[in-house]
């Protein structure tokens, strides 16, 4: 087969060579003919040349001039015959000059400045003499003396005219002779070239003949090599014709399928190795290829199918099929490999992967359980401490209480560090972009840690190196976590020293970089340890007499958080001389009239609520009940999810505080039962009060119908925030997002609407709110239609900008932030990100829209 292809290629190449040589020979013949014709034309031109007549005429110019001059010298003005002879000589000389001036043989002479100059002088003489010659005899006779003088003055011009013209004619004659000689040389060269080409043609024909013999030998050699290759291939090789009949069946094919070569050759593939379920498709494919040359499996690379052994057993095969076509026939070459063992290995890998995933799931469940088991007693401990602070205590008792509170908060910090690592590993850490008062946040950190610093004998201060920026946009929770960690570390490793928190804005623009530096004069860090201080679980002092405790996770988490915010973190230190930790993060400058992000201690809520507590831990129930009763709420308790469902079915509450892990019925199942029922509490807010904070938990709680999440241990202000937010409105929990641990506003800021109502009055505010809902509905629909129909992004961004302003006015914080992000992405060139954000707006808006509808009704 390959020999035939090689022979066909050789024949084609030989034919191309012959065509090329024939074309060259034809080109030389045409060139010789053209040169021969050129020589004939030149010879004819020389034979018919009028240059001799032109030269004679030019020489006669001087002769006629001399005759005219001689006639003037024999002047006899009184003799009419002499006057007639004078006029005759003038006319002949004038005629010669006119011929030289206008005759075509003299055209080239006029290109010479010297020739033209003398010709003009002669012509001017004749033009001036003509009126005198044409006058009467008396006038002509009187002018003879002046004519003699003028004619004498013309001698040099006539002489130079004749000599210059004759010299140029001599040059022209030389050029023509040179051209003829050049043409003859070209003709000779063309003849020589033709002879050379003919010799080359003879040589090529000889080589082609030799090559034809060599190709025949090569074809026999390649055929032998091909048989050896097919025979020694480790894969099964099956060659069939376009009718599906086996031509070649090598040794590995015998081993794989169980047929001998003698049994297989000449048989149909469909009867031999193709399973019955593929036979019809095989026949249809062969027919389609023969008729249309359309390929599917052929030339598609490796394909996995099933084959059939002689015993009838079906097994997985990997095959590759290609086609070889010649003038005489078409054949299919198939390489097949038994992949039974590989399939078994892949199945083992899948099972191993599944076991690994099950292990990861078990680890996550273990962390969730440990989170719950640790946070539940912490909730009781810290909640009780909060309540205890509100009683009358001695100074010594306050000291003991502070110590317990610090220890409890430290334990909570360690638990949170471990859970943060789990969130990072699951890729579930979300970076927010909300407005906050940066200066207030830093002052809050320093104010909260001042007492801790004092216990170590340290001073703690915060200073701005640059001008304070006011309100910025970013993630205040994560930034607080990073800076607080660095401040805590500086305090722990410094005794009776100074700790400074410095802040500086570096760079300009809408999203400048801010640098935060925590500087202490503590024990410092050895140079050999600097490279590993930001690793997870890295504690530099592992001795029993450690100066400070910790999990070694703080700086590792800080590094991850800073990188997630698009910043960088580093440190500079010298052992015994103190340390400087720095953080650089980009923050958007914002213009807002909101108050500082640092939350002051909240007063008791204005609304007194009827609250159902569903909690299996008695201590936690008592702590929650005490907190709620102190704020003036009424409380009913249930010890498990089943009792909680029964209580919610019996009467209506304003809000339900639902634990998650409980006996008899867990909190998720209880919430679903309440939502799916038609009892009086099926649409009230249900807040998850739980230690479950692992990735995926919030999604589970939201799907169950929970409205928000408050993590254990419970912070009283956060609980008050949640109750104030959800208890002040008749909020339906179905479809409402789970809030983050920091008490974010769930995309809805009722305080903004309350201020609007106070400013405009409830009736006017309700009208404007209804108009806002209608316009936002229309705007979201228009954006959705525009995105689907391919409207220019710049057109869509105009609507986005308009909607963002309205959302800010009416407290649609999450919607406003999403619109702002879309506009920012579009302006920065991220068209794909902007369009993706537009695609999410309908779901986001209709998730928050119910808040505004219910507020409108309450207003």
Secondary structure, DSSP 8 states (H G I E B T S, - for coil): -HHHHHHHHHHHHHHHHHHHHHHHHHHHHHHHHHHHHHHHHHHHHHHT--HHHHHHHHHHHHHHHHHHHHHHHT--TT-HHHHHHHHHHHHHHHHHHHHHHH-GGGTGGGG-HHHHHHHHHHHHHHHHHHHHHTS-HHHHHHTHHHHHHHHHHTHHHHHHHHHHHHHHHHHHHHHHHHHHHHHHHHHHHHHHHHHHHHHHHHHHHHHHHHHHHHHHHHHHHHHHHHHHHHHH-SSEEEEEETTSBEEEE-HHHHHHH---HHHHTTSBHHHHTS-HHHHHHHHHHHHHHHHH---SSTTS--EEEEEE-TTS-EEEEEEEEEEEE-SS-EEEEEEEEE-HHHHHHHHHHHHHHHHHHHHHHHHHHHHHHHHHHHHHHHHHHHHHHHHHHTS---HHHHHHHHHHHHHHHHHHHHHHHHHHHHHHHHT------EEEEHHHHHHHHHHHHHHHHHHTT-EEEEEESS----EEEE-HHHHHHHHHHHHHHHHHT-SSSEEEEEEEEES-STT-EEEEEEEE-SS---GGGGGGTTSTT--S--STT-SS---S-HHHHHHHHHHHTT-EEEEEEETTTEEEEEEEEE-EE-------SS-------SS--EEEEE-S-HHHHHHHHHHHHHTT-EEEEESSHHHHHHHHHHS--SEEEE-SS-SSS-HHHHHHHHHHS-STTTTSEEEEEES--STTHHHHHHHHT--EEEESS--HHHHHHHHHHHHTTT---TT-----TT---TT--HHHHHHHHHHH-HHHHHHHHHHHHHHHHHHHHHHHHHHHTT--HHHHHHHHHHHHHHHHHTT-HHHHHHHHHHHHHHHTT-HHHHHHHHHHHHHHHHHHHHHHHHHHHH-
